C-alpha cells in the first residue's frame, strides 16, 4: 500500500486524497491565480528570496488582497514543514499554487489568496548536468503573448500544456514556444539560452518568457566566472546558428540541448556554468 502523501491547503496539513476545491473555483474556471515551483535541498529552500519576491509581485499584479499574516516567512515555514512531513526534505520539488477562490467572471466573492502546497521527492541525478543532451523542436500550435502578465507563472497554462503533449507525441524532450512575432519566448518548463562565439543570449521579459528564477540567478552570477549574458530578441535562426543551447529552471538548474531540428550542439560552456554556478 502506498504511503500517505500530505498537502497543505490554506495552512492545514491533510492527506492529499481529502483535498477539496469548489466547482465554482475561479482558478479552475478561468486560470485565475499563479504558482511557484521551488526546490528543497537538505531541508533548505533554494533561492527563497527570489521565489517570494516573484510570487508577491505576481499577487500584486493579479490584484489579490494580501492578509497581514500572508508573508514570505509564513509561506517559507509552511513549505519546509510539509516537506518534512512527507519525508521529502532531503531533495524535493515543491509547488505552491495560489488561487482566488469562488465567484463568477466579474464577481469574485473576495480577493483573498487561497493556497495549496505539494511536494515530490527528486532523484539525486537532478543535481547533476544531464549526461544525454536534450532533443527539442519548435512548437507552432500556440504563441506566447507579450503583455503585462506573460512573465507570471500563471495557472492559465494551456499553451505550455499543449506543447508538452506535442513533445510526448513527437518523442522529444522539450519544445520552444514562440511569441506573436515568431521570436523565441521560452520552452515548456524552462528559459532558453543560446551561445554564439562566446556570447550568451536569452530572450528579454518583453519577448513573452517567464521570469525564471534560475534565469535571474544566472544573469546576476555569470560575471563571477568571466561570462555575461545579453537579454534581447532571439529568432529561431539565432538558435540554429548557435554553438550551444541550454535550458534553465529552478528544479533542474541547467539542461544542455544536443539537437534542435537538424542542428547539433556542443556543451563546453554549459558544462562550465553548471560546474561553477549551478551543480557545484
Protein Blocks (a to p, Z undefined) as FASTA:
>chain_A
ZZdddddeehiacdfklgccdfklmklmnopacddddddeehiaehklmmmmmmmmmmmm
nopacdfklcfklmmmmmmmmmmmnopmmbccddddddebecdfklcfblcdcddddddd
ddfklmpccfbdcdddddfkbccdddfklmpccfblmlmmmmmmmmmmnopabdcdddfk
opafbdfkbccdddeehiacdddfknopacdfklmmmmmmmmmnopacddddddfklmmm
pmbdcdddfknopacdfbgcjbccdfklmmmmmmmmmmZZ
